[in-house]
């Protein structure tokens, strides 16, 4: 399967093909967590490095889970002080509580139910949770459910890897990256993985130069509806100016 994916990406995009040859085999690891646990991990990792986030999660397991990852009901039963003691901020406590409530209400379903849904439906449902945005759900789609055609265009690493691999001077805009990525379908998850590797290759001085000159697609601009201006007769304009002069003269006289 991976050979077919890499052959498709190399054939449709020679520049990405160069990155693929430099980076080696595709190693997109899939994790086996329930959506509740995966999203709780994502909330813990927001704006923190991995070591700090994992420390907080370990404290959460001890405080609420009795050495197992806490259930949604256990999170709802836990006091704010307990969750704050584990290291969660007030905003993350609110997000964690909302995640637990929406899991019990089946807005966030179990893994088997989630696996039967389309990507767009999953994004729509899970982003209802406080503190969970599109990017977080895209990471879940890629690394929990193994969905093959996800392109997180807002991800800094993906955009920076594209800039490096394609020899650009600045980061591509998300809409431009989305248009370019149409050629990678239906394997955009693998393309994103190699863009992350491109950034690593650049830092190591092993990134090959672009195989060809890049011409980025243009994003179509939405045309604004022309506003119809009402034509004011010249006499009316003159009368308005005269009236304005009279008012200003009276104001000066009254000072």
DOMINU-96925 format. One record per residue: x, y, z of N, C-alpha, C, CB in turn; residue in three letters. Coordinates in steps of 0.05 Angstrom, whole numbers, padded with zeros to 5 digits, always signed. Each point is the difference from the previous one (the first is absolute). Last residue first. Glycine has a CB too. Layout:
BEGIN
XYZXYZXYZXYZALA ...
//
This chain:
BEGIN
-00417+01636+00399+00023-00004+00018+00007+00025+00016+00018-00034-00032UNK -00086+00024-00039-00009-00006+00027+00023-00003+00020-00040-00022-00021UNK +00053+00036-00073-00012+00024+00012-00008-00004+00029-00016+00013-00045UNK +00048-00086-00007+00022+00018+00006-00011+00026+00013+00026-00018-00039UNK -00088-00046+00010+00016-00011+00022+00022+00019+00008-00011-00047-00015UNK -00042+00067-00060-00015+00005+00024+00016-00010+00025-00044-00004-00026UNK +00080-00013-00059+00001+00029+00006-00015+00006+00026+00003+00010-00050UNK -00006-00098+00016+00027+00005+00010+00002+00030+00008+00020-00037-00028UNK -00099+00009-00014+00001-00012+00026+00027+00007+00013-00031-00037-00014UNK +00017+00063-00075-00016+00016+00018+00002-00010+00029-00032+00010-00038UNK +00074-00058-00031+00014+00025+00005-00015+00017+00020+00019-00002-00046UNK -00059-00078+00015+00022-00005+00018+00015+00025+00007+00004-00045-00020UNK -00073+00050-00043-00011-00004+00026+00022-00005+00020-00042-00019-00020UNK +00066+00025-00070-00008+00026+00011-00011-00002+00028-00011+00015-00047UNK +00034-00095+00001+00024+00016+00007-00007+00027+00012+00024-00023-00037UNK -00095-00031+00005+00012-00012+00023+00025+00015+00009-00018-00044-00014UNK -00024+00069-00066-00017+00008+00022+00011-00011+00026-00040+00002-00030UNK +00082-00028-00050+00005+00029+00006-00016+00009+00024+00009+00008-00049UNK -00025-00095+00018+00027+00002+00011+00006+00028+00008+00015-00039-00028UNK -00094+00023-00018-00002-00010+00027+00026+00002+00014-00036-00031-00014UNK +00033+00054-00077-00014+00020+00016-00002-00009+00030-00027+00014-00041UNK +00062-00074-00023+00019+00021+00006-00013+00022+00018+00023-00009-00044UNK -00058-00095+00048-00001+00024-00019+00019+00022+00010-00048-00011-00012UNK +00065-00093+00033-00013+00023+00013+00000+00024-00020+00014-00016+00047UNK -00009-00098-00054+00009+00026-00010-00016+00023+00013+00013-00022-00044UNK +00014-00078+00083-00022+00016-00009+00011+00028-00009-00032-00024+00032UNK +00084-00073-00036-00002+00025+00014-00024+00017-00011+00050-00001+00009UNK -00021-00107-00003-00013+00020-00017-00004+00025+00017-00023-00035-00028UNK +00097-00048+00034-00020+00015+00015-00011+00023-00018+00022-00011+00044UNK +00023-00090-00066+00003+00029-00004-00023+00014+00014+00023-00006-00044UNK +00021-00088+00073-00023+00011-00014+00002+00030-00002-00029-00038+00015UNK +00114-00028-00009-00019+00015+00016-00022+00011-00017+00037+00011+00032UNK +00026-00102-00046-00008+00027-00010-00020+00013+00019+00009-00016-00047UNK +00071-00057+00069-00029+00004-00001-00006+00028-00010-00008-00034+00037UNK +00097-00024-00061-00011+00020+00017-00030+00002-00004+00043+00026-00001UNK +00031-00111-00012-00020+00018-00013-00011+00020+00020-00012-00036-00032UNK +00111-00007+00036-00027-00004+00013-00019+00020-00013+00021-00015+00044UNK +00069-00030-00088-00012+00024+00010-00027-00006+00012+00025+00028-00034UNK +00068-00093+00024-00027+00007-00010-00010+00026+00012-00009-00048-00008UNK +00116+00028-00005-00023-00006+00018-00026+00008-00012+00030+00007+00038UNK +00066-00038-00077-00019+00021-00005-00025-00007+00017+00018+00010-00047UNK +00093-00042+00041-00026-00001+00012-00017+00024-00008+00018-00027+00038UNK +00069-00033-00083-00009+00026+00010-00029-00002+00009+00033+00023-00031UNK +00028-00111+00037-00010+00018-00021-00009+00026+00013-00014-00040-00029UNK +00053-00029+00081+00006-00012-00026-00009+00018-00023-00005-00045+00021UNK +00039+00076+00081-00024-00007-00016+00008-00010-00028-00026+00035+00025UNK +00097-00053+00052-00012+00024-00012-00024-00008-00017+00045+00023-00001UNK -00016-00082+00088+00007+00005-00028-00013+00025-00011+00006-00049-00007UNK +00024+00026+00111-00023+00003-00017+00008+00006-00029-00026+00017+00039UNK +00080-00030+00045-00002-00022-00019-00024+00002-00019+00021-00028+00034UNK +00013+00080+00049+00015+00006-00024-00001-00022-00022+00029+00027+00029UNK -00076-00018+00059+00024-00017-00001+00017+00005-00024-00026-00034+00025UNK -00055+00081-00012+00016+00006+00024+00025-00017+00000-00042+00011+00025UNK -00020-00027-00093+00012+00027-00004+00018+00006+00024-00040+00015-00026UNK -00011-00094+00029+00022-00002-00019+00014+00027-00004-00024-00038-00023UNK -00053+00036+00076+00022-00014+00014+00024-00002-00018-00033-00025+00028UNK -00045+00058-00066+00010+00020+00019+00024-00012+00016-00046+00021+00004UNK -00001-00077-00062+00015+00019-00015+00012+00021+00018-00030-00007-00039UNK -00030-00058+00073+00027-00010-00003+00018+00020-00015-00018-00047+00000UNK -00074+00066+00008+00013+00002+00027+00029-00010-00002-00045-00007+00023UNK -00005-00004-00099+00006+00029+00004+00012+00005+00027-00038+00012-00031UNK +00007-00098+00010+00026+00005-00013+00007+00030+00001-00008-00039-00030UNK -00075+00011+00066+00021-00013+00015+00027+00006-00012-00031-00037+00013UNK -00046+00065-00059+00005+00016+00023+00023-00011+00017-00048+00013+00001UNK +00019-00064-00074+00014+00024-00009+00006+00019+00023-00024-00004-00044UNK -00028-00072+00061+00028-00008-00005+00016+00025-00009-00014-00047-00012UNK -00077+00058+00022+00011-00004+00026+00030-00007-00003-00045-00016+00018UNK -00010+00025-00095+00011+00025+00011+00011-00002+00028-00033+00023-00029UNK -00006-00083-00050+00021-00007+00021+00012+00025+00012+00010-00043-00025UNK -00073+00025-00054-00014-00003+00026+00019-00007+00023-00041-00014-00025UNK +00063+00090-00030-00023-00017+00006+00004-00028-00013-00030+00040+00004UNK +00088+00038-00016+00008-00022+00017-00023-00019+00007+00035+00030+00019UNK -00043+00053-00070+00014-00020-00016+00008-00025+00017+00017+00037-00030UNK -00057+00041+00069-00020-00015-00015+00013-00023-00016-00028+00041-00003UNK +00075+00029+00056-00003-00027+00010-00021-00017-00014+00015+00017+00042UNK +00000+00077-00060+00023-00016-00010-00004-00030+00008+00030+00040+00004UNK -00093+00020+00029-00003-00002-00029+00023-00017-00011-00023+00044-00002UNK +00026-00023+00093-00022-00018-00005-00004-00005-00030-00022+00016+00042UNK +00085+00047-00013+00010-00027+00005-00022-00020-00005+00031+00018+00034UNK -00054+00072-00040+00018-00007-00022+00010-00029+00004+00014+00049-00005UNK -00066-00013+00073-00017-00005-00023+00017-00007-00024-00033+00032+00017UNK +00078-00008+00065-00015-00026+00001-00017-00006-00024-00001+00007+00049UNK +00089+00052-00061-00025+00004+00014-00015-00026+00000-00002+00049-00013UNK +00110-00048+00011-00024+00002-00017-00025+00005+00017+00022-00030-00034UNK +00078+00064+00062-00019-00022+00004-00023+00003-00020+00013-00004+00048UNK +00082+00045-00077-00019+00004+00022-00020-00024+00001+00005+00050-00004UNK +00066-00046-00060+00011+00019+00019-00018+00005+00024+00024+00021-00037UNK -00011-00114-00027-00014+00025+00002+00013+00018+00021-00043-00022-00013UNK +00059-00073-00025+00018+00022-00004-00014+00027+00001+00027-00030-00027UNK -00060-00064+00043-00006+00013-00026+00016+00025-00005-00045-00020+00003UNK +00053-00032+00079+00002-00019-00022-00003+00013-00028-00018-00035+00031UNK +00007+00087+00050+00027-00010-00003+00003-00017-00025+00005+00001+00050UNK -00091+00031-00027+00017+00023-00007+00029-00010-00006-00029+00031+00028UNK -00032-00094+00006-00006+00007-00028+00018+00023-00010-00048-00016+00006UNK +00052-00007+00085+00012-00021-00017-00005+00005-00029-00006-00032+00037UNK -00036+00089+00024+00029+00005+00000+00015-00021-00017-00004+00021+00045UNK -00089-00032-00032+00005+00023-00017+00030+00006-00002-00045+00019+00014UNK +00018-00089+00043-00006-00007-00028+00006+00024-00018-00036-00032+00016UNK +00046+00046+00077+00020-00018-00011-00005-00008-00029+00007-00017+00046UNK -00072+00070+00001+00025+00015-00006+00021-00018-00012-00010+00031+00037UNK -00097-00045-00048+00022-00009+00017+00026+00014-00008-00023-00045+00005UNK -00065+00052-00048+00006+00020+00020+00024-00008+00018-00048+00013-00001UNK +00010-00070-00067+00012+00023-00014+00007+00022+00020-00025-00012-00041UNK +00009-00096+00040-00003+00021+00020+00014+00026-00009-00003-00034+00036UNK -00039-00057-00084+00021+00020-00004-00004+00023+00019+00005-00013-00049UNK -00038-00097+00027-00003+00023+00017+00024+00019-00005-00026-00027+00035UNK -00004-00070-00066-00002+00024-00017-00006+00025+00016-00016-00029-00037UNK +00024-00066+00070+00022+00004-00019+00000+00027-00014-00001-00048-00007UNK -00028+00008+00109-00013+00009-00024+00021+00009-00020-00041+00014+00026UNK +00044-00056+00068+00015-00008-00024-00013+00009-00026+00016-00038+00026UNK -00038+00050+00073-00018-00015-00018+00014-00009-00026-00038+00025+00019UNK +00086+00023+00049-00016-00019+00015-00017-00017-00018-00001+00033+00037UNK +00061+00035-00071+00016-00017+00018-00016-00018+00018+00033+00035-00001UNK -00073+00027-00067+00025-00011-00011+00012-00022+00017+00008+00044-00022UNK -00086+00005+00051-00006-00015-00025+00024-00014-00011-00036+00033-00010UNK +00048+00024+00084-00014-00024+00008-00007-00017-00025-00019+00023+00040UNK +00055+00062-00055+00021-00018+00011-00012-00027+00009+00026+00041+00015UNK -00086+00025-00044+00016-00010-00023+00022-00019+00010-00010+00042-00026UNK -00040+00005+00090-00016-00023-00012+00015-00012-00024-00043+00022+00016UNK +00080+00054+00024+00001-00022+00019-00015-00024-00011+00002+00033+00038UNK -00004+00048-00087+00026-00013-00001+00001-00024+00018+00021+00044-00011UNK -00099+00010+00012+00002-00017-00024+00027-00015-00001-00030+00032-00025UNK +00001-00002+00122-00003+00012-00026+00004-00020-00022+00016+00043+00019UNK -00041-00035+00092+00008-00019-00021-00005+00013-00027-00009-00040+00030UNK -00015+00080+00056+00029-00003-00001+00010-00019-00021+00000+00011+00047UNK -00098-00026-00017+00014+00024+00007+00031-00005-00001-00039+00014+00029UNK -00031-00069-00090+00011-00001+00027+00017+00025+00005+00001-00050-00001UNK -00041+00030-00083-00020+00011+00019+00010+00000+00028-00036-00017-00029UNK +00082-00022-00046+00006+00028+00005-00021+00014+00016+00025+00001-00042UNK -00035-00092+00014+00020+00003+00021+00008+00029+00006+00016-00045-00013UNK -00081+00022-00057-00009-00009+00026+00021+00006+00022-00026-00036-00022UNK +00045+00056-00070-00023+00016+00009-00008-00007+00028-00016+00003-00047UNK +00083-00054+00005+00010+00027+00006-00023+00017+00011+00035-00003-00036UNK -00057-00082+00005+00016-00002+00025+00010+00028+00008+00014-00047-00012UNK -00058+00039-00070-00019-00003+00022+00015-00001+00027-00032-00025-00031UNK +00082+00027-00048-00013+00026+00004-00020-00001+00023+00006+00010-00048UNK +00040-00091+00021+00018+00020+00012-00015+00026+00006+00038-00020-00025UNK -00097-00068+00024+00017+00013-00019+00016+00022+00014-00032-00010-00037UNK -00003-00081+00089-00009+00027-00010+00020+00011-00020-00023+00008+00044UNK +00031-00091+00008-00020-00004-00021-00008+00027-00013-00016-00041+00023UNK +00076+00033+00053+00013-00010-00024-00019-00003-00024+00032-00024+00030UNK -00062+00050+00058+00014+00022-00014+00012-00010-00026+00010+00022+00043UNK -00049-00085+00014-00021+00017-00012+00013+00022-00016-00031-00010+00038UNK +00088-00046+00010-00013-00015-00021-00021+00017-00014+00009-00043+00025UNK +00036+00080+00051+00017-00003-00023-00014-00014-00023+00039-00001+00030UNK -00102+00054+00038+00023-00018+00004+00014-00004-00027-00024-00023+00039UNK -00027+00117-00027-00006-00029+00002+00024-00017+00006-00037+00008-00032UNK +00000+00096+00048+00026-00014-00006-00005-00029+00004+00028+00040+00015UNK -00102+00001-00003+00009+00018-00021+00028-00009-00009-00027+00039+00020UNK -00025-00080+00053+00005-00013-00027+00005+00020-00022-00029-00037+00015UNK +00019+00049+00084-00024+00007-00016+00002-00011-00029-00006+00041+00027UNK +00079-00051+00034-00023-00014+00013-00026+00005-00016+00023+00004+00045UNK +00053+00043-00073+00004-00029-00004-00023-00016+00011+00050+00007+00002UNK -00048+00085+00013-00008-00006-00028+00006-00029-00008+00008+00048-00012UNK +00019-00016+00098-00029+00002-00002-00010-00008-00028+00000+00036+00035UNK +00093-00032-00019-00012-00022+00015-00030+00000-00004+00038+00001+00033UNK +00010+00071-00069+00005-00025-00015-00013-00023+00013+00044+00019-00015UNK -00047+00062+00061-00018+00000-00023+00004-00024-00018+00000+00050+00001UNK +00059-00038+00071-00027-00005+00010-00020-00001-00023+00011+00023+00044UNK +00076+00002-00065+00000-00028+00008-00028-00008+00010+00049+00002+00012UNK -00033+00089-00032+00000-00016-00024-00002-00030+00006+00028+00035-00023UNK -00019+00025+00095-00026+00004-00013-00002-00017-00025-00003+00047+00018UNK +00086-00045+00024-00020-00014+00017-00027+00002-00012+00027+00010+00041UNK +00040+00039-00081+00002-00029-00007-00018-00017+00017+00047+00007-00015UNK -00041+00086+00033-00012-00004-00027+00001-00029-00008+00015+00046-00013UNK +00026-00021+00094-00029+00003+00002-00013-00005-00027+00005+00032+00038UNK +00087-00081-00028-00009+00028+00004-00030+00000+00003+00040+00018-00026UNK +00023-00104+00053-00017+00012-00021-00007+00029+00007-00019-00046-00011UNK +00070-00020+00066+00015+00018-00018-00016+00013-00022+00038-00028+00010UNK -00061-00029+00070+00015-00017-00019+00016+00017-00019-00035-00035+00004UNK -00022+00076+00059+00023-00011+00014+00017-00018-00018-00026+00002+00042UNK -00056+00034-00073+00020+00021+00001+00026-00010+00014-00037+00035+00002UNK -00037-00092-00002+00011+00002-00028+00021+00022-00001-00043-00016-00019UNK -00002+00006+00101+00015-00025-00006+00013+00002-00028-00032-00026+00029UNK -00025+00096-00001+00025+00000+00015+00017-00024-00006-00022+00026+00036UNK -00065-00020-00071+00018+00018-00014+00027+00000+00013-00039+00028-00015UNK -00017-00116+00031-00003+00029+00005+00020+00016-00017-00016-00010+00047UNK -00031-00087-00073+00024+00012+00012-00004+00030+00004+00029-00035-00022UNK -00092-00023-00023-00002-00001+00029+00023+00014+00014-00025-00043-00004UNK +00022+00034-00091-00022+00018+00009-00002+00000+00030-00025-00010-00043UNK +00088-00048+00005+00008+00028-00004-00022+00019+00009+00029-00014-00039UNK -00047-00078+00041+00020+00007+00021+00009+00029-00003+00015-00048+00002UNK -00072+00012-00067-00015+00005+00025+00020+00008+00022-00036-00033-00014UNK +00072+00007-00070-00014+00026-00001-00014+00007+00026-00006-00007-00049UNK +00088-00058+00061-00024-00001-00016-00013+00028-00002-00008-00049+00013UNK +00117+00028+00004-00027+00005+00012-00023-00003-00020+00022+00031+00032UNK +00071-00088-00035-00009+00027-00009-00029+00004+00009+00031-00002-00041UNK +00028-00056+00104-00010-00003-00027-00009+00027-00010-00015-00048+00008UNK +00047+00039+00080+00021-00012-00017-00009-00009-00027+00021-00015+00041UNK -00081+00062+00018+00010-00024+00014+00018-00016-00017-00042-00001+00027UNK -00001+00089-00048-00004-00025-00015+00008-00025+00015+00006+00026-00040UNK +00001+00071+00066-00028-00006-00007-00004-00028-00012-00005+00048-00009UNK +00092-00011+00043-00021+00014+00015-00028-00009-00005+00030+00039-00001UNK +00047-00075-00047+00002-00006+00029-00023+00012+00015+00050-00002-00004UNK -00044+00021-00087-00005-00028+00003+00000-00008+00030+00020-00009-00046UNK +00005+00096+00022-00028-00003-00004-00008-00029+00005-00001+00038-00033UNK +00092-00015+00032-00013+00009+00025-00030-00004-00001+00036+00034+00007UNK +00012-00051-00085+00007-00020+00020-00013+00007+00027+00044-00010-00024UNK -00051+00072-00045-00017-00023-00005+00005-00022+00020-00001+00012-00049UNK +00057+00064+00051-00027+00007+00008-00019-00024-00003+00008+00048-00013UNK +00078-00057-00020+00001+00001+00029-00027+00006+00011+00047+00015-00002UNK -00035-00011-00091-00001-00028+00010+00001-00002+00030+00022-00014-00043UNK -00013+00099+00002-00027-00010-00004-00002-00029+00011-00005+00030-00041UNK +00090+00012+00042-00018+00012+00019-00028-00011-00002+00028+00042-00002UNK +00036-00071-00062+00007-00010+00027-00019+00011+00021+00048-00003-00014UNK -00056+00032-00078-00009-00027+00005+00005-00010+00028+00008-00009-00047UNK -00023+00114+00031+00017-00020-00012-00008-00028+00009+00038+00033-00003UNK -00109+00049-00005+00020-00012+00018+00018-00018-00016-00032+00003+00040UNK -00050+00042-00072+00018+00021+00010+00020-00010+00020-00036+00033-00008UNK -00036-00104-00008-00002+00027-00012+00018+00020+00014-00047-00010-00012UNK +00032-00086+00035+00024+00008-00015-00001+00029-00011+00006-00048-00011UNK -00080+00005+00058+00023+00003+00019+00025+00011-00015-00018-00039+00027UNK -00059+00018-00078-00005+00024+00017+00023+00004+00019-00049-00008-00002UNK +00051-00069-00051+00004+00023-00016-00004+00026+00016-00015-00026-00040UNK -00003-00057+00081+00029+00003-00004+00005+00026-00016+00006-00050+00001UNK -00094+00026+00009+00010+00009+00025+00030+00004-00001-00037-00025+00024UNK -00005-00013-00098-00006+00029+00002+00009+00011+00026-00039-00006-00030UNK +00048-00087+00017+00017+00014-00020-00004+00030+00002-00003-00039-00031UNK -00051-00017+00084+00027+00001+00010+00018+00015-00019-00007-00043+00023UNK -00082+00030-00049+00001+00016+00025+00028+00003+00009-00046-00016+00012UNK +00029-00041-00087-00001+00029-00006+00002+00017+00025-00027-00010-00040UNK +00073-00086+00044-00027+00009-00003+00000+00031-00005-00017-00038+00030UNK +00103-00018-00060-00013+00011+00023-00029+00006-00006+00044+00020+00015UNK +00046-00060-00063-00026-00012+00005-00012+00010+00026+00015-00041-00024UNK +00058+00075-00061-00003-00006+00029-00029-00010+00004+00035+00035+00013UNK +00039-00029-00101-00028+00002+00009-00002-00008+00029-00017-00008-00047UNK +00100+00046-00023-00008-00017+00022-00029+00006+00008+00048-00004+00015UNK +00015+00016-00104-00021+00014+00013-00013-00018+00021-00008+00028-00042UNK +00091-00028-00024-00003-00012+00026-00021+00016+00016+00048-00016+00000UNK +00001-00001-00106-00021+00013+00015-00004-00015+00026-00023+00015-00042UNK +00120-00014-00011-00027-00012+00001-00019+00016+00018+00021-00044-00007UNK +00060+00103-00028-00002-00029+00004-00029-00009+00003+00044+00000+00021UNK +00004+00089-00038-00010-00006+00027-00003-00030+00005-00024+00043-00001UNK +00053-00005-00084+00019+00008+00021-00009-00009+00027+00012+00040-00028UNK -00068-00055-00047+00025-00016-00004+00020+00007+00022-00008-00001-00050UNK -00072+00051+00049-00005-00029+00006+00025-00016-00002-00047+00005-00016UNK +00049+00084-00012-00001-00001+00029-00004-00029+00009-00018+00047+00002UNK +00014-00030-00094+00027+00004+00010+00002-00002+00030+00009+00028-00040UNK -00094-00029+00000+00014-00025-00005+00029+00001+00009-00030-00008-00039UNK -00023+00085+00039-00006-00017+00024+00014-00027-00004-00044+00024+00007UNK +00051+00031-00080+00014+00013+00023-00005-00016+00025-00005+00045-00021UNK -00040-00071-00060+00029-00007+00001+00015+00013+00023-00002-00004-00049UNK -00103-00024+00033+00015+00023+00011+00030-00007+00002-00042+00016+00026UNK -00023-00077-00061-00016+00024-00002+00015+00025+00009-00041-00028+00007UNK +00081-00060-00002-00009+00005-00028-00014+00027-00003-00004-00050-00006UNK +00031+00020+00092+00023+00006-00016-00007+00007-00029+00027-00030+00029UNK -00095+00001+00031+00010+00027+00008+00024+00008-00017-00017-00008+00047UNK -00018-00079-00060-00020+00020-00008+00011+00028+00006-00038-00033+00009UNK +00088-00040+00020+00001+00001-00029-00019+00022-00010+00012-00049-00003UNK -00012+00028+00095+00024+00015-00007+00002+00003-00031+00023-00017+00042UNK -00095-00035-00009-00002+00028+00009+00023+00016-00009-00026-00015+00040UNK +00028-00077-00055-00020+00013-00018-00003+00029+00007-00024-00043-00005UNK +00078-00010+00061+00013+00004-00026-00018+00014-00020+00027-00042+00008UNK -00061+00017+00077+00017+00024+00002+00015+00005-00027+00005-00008+00049UNK -00058-00070-00041-00017+00024+00000+00017+00025+00000-00036-00025+00024UNK 
//
